[in-house]
Amino acid sequence: MKKIISISMCILMIVGLTACGGGNTSYEPKETAKYGEVYRSTTNNEPDGSYPVINISNVEKKDGNIVISIGAPTIEQISYAYNNFLYVRPLDKKGNELKLDKIILEEIGKEDIVAKLNITEVDIEKLKWIEVGPYKTTDNNPAIFKVE
């Protein structure tokens, strides 16, 4: 009798744990990138041989698009990155990549904002994270920003 009760209790615990923990598939990056910090790529180079950097000032949802404000480097350096290796990956709350139409670089030229990347035709309702690559954090994790 004790054996039957023990087995029943084990089965109930397994079912309970599966029901509580099985549905939570929310994605959380190892490290969330911060606005205003400089991130570097060590897999690509600028024309002078140096490693490229980027400083994202802000990411916002605007008129059905994503707008990424870039505080550094110079417009020449960000244009080189844009034309040669820069990529953007919009992600949903589960970490799945969302489809985007195109990325447009717009020179701003203000003191604190050098340029903006406008990402068109993304499912804004599903958007939760955005990766700007090939830039990495100091712990060599992808530069993934939370979008609110």
N, C-alpha and C positions, 0 to 999 in steps of 0.2 A: 504493500500500500504506500509506504514511504517513497518507494522508487517511482511509482506512478505520479505521485504529487510532485516529486523533484523534476521529473521529465516534463510534466505539464507546466511547471513554473519556468523552466528553461525555455520552452517553446514560447510562452507568453512574453518573456523578456526579449527574445530574439525578434519576435513580431513587433513588439513595442519599439525597440531600437531601430528597426528597419523603417517603421512608419514615421518616426520622428526625424531621423537623419537622412532618409533616402531622397527627399524632394529638394533639398537645399543644394543647388548646383550653381550658386552665385559665384562669380569670378572676382578674385581680389589679387592684384599684382603683388609680387614679392616686395616691391617698393613703389610708392607713388611719387612721381616726379613733382617738384614744387615750382610754382611760378617765380620768375625772377632769378633762378639759379642757372649757372652755365653748365651745359652738358656737352660732352665731347665724343667724337667717333674715333676709334683707333683702327677701323677697317678701311677707311678712305683717307685721301689726302687732298689738300688745297694745291693749286698749281705750284706754289713755292715749296711744297713738301711737308708743310705743317699739318697737324690734325685739325679738322674742322670742328667748330664749336657752334652752339646755338643757345640762345636765352629766350625762352617763351615767356612773354609777359602775361598772356591771358588766352583762354579758349572760351568762346561763347557761341551759343546758338542764336542765329540772326536770320530772319526771313527765310526759314527753311534750309539754311546752309550752316556750315561751321566756319567760324572766323578765328584763325590763330594769329595773334599779335606777336611779332618777333622784335625783341629789343636789341639783339646783337646776333651776329657780327655785322659788318658793313653790307650795304646792298650788293656790292660786287661779289662778296663771299657767299652771301645767301643765294644770289642768282646762280653762281657756279654750282653750289650744292643742289639747287632746284633742278638745274639742267643735267646733272650728272649722277646724283645718288640719293638725294633726299626723298623720303617716302612718308606717307601718312596712312595709318591703319585705324579707322573707326571701329570700335568694339561695342558689343551690347553687354548687358549685365551678366551674361554667362561667359563672356570672353570670346564670343564668336565674331568674326570679322563681318562688318556690314559693307554692302556694295556702295561705291561712290562713283559719281560721273566723272568729274575732273577736279584738278587742283590748279588754281590760278594764283600766281604771285603778283602782288600789287605793291609797288613802291610807295611808302608813306613819307619818309624823310623827316619825321619829327625827331626831336631830341631823344625821347624815350621809346618811340616805335619806329623802327627802320622800315619794316614791311609787314604785310599781312598775307597769309595764305587763306584763300577762300575755297572751301571744299563744297562742291555743289551736289545736289540730289542725293542726300543721305537720309535714311529713316531717322529723323531727329527724335521721334518718340522712343525709339529703342536705344539710342546712343547713350552710353554711360562712361566710356573711356576712350582716349585717343592716344595712339602711339605715334611719336615723331621720331623717325629713324634716319640713319643708323646710329643715332646718338644714344649714349649709355649713361647711367648714373655712376657715382663713384664706386659702387659695389658691382659694377658691370651688368646691371639689370637694364632692360629696355626703358627708355624715357616714356613712361605712360602717365598721362595726366587724367585726372577725374574731371568730367564735364558735368556741370550742374545747371 
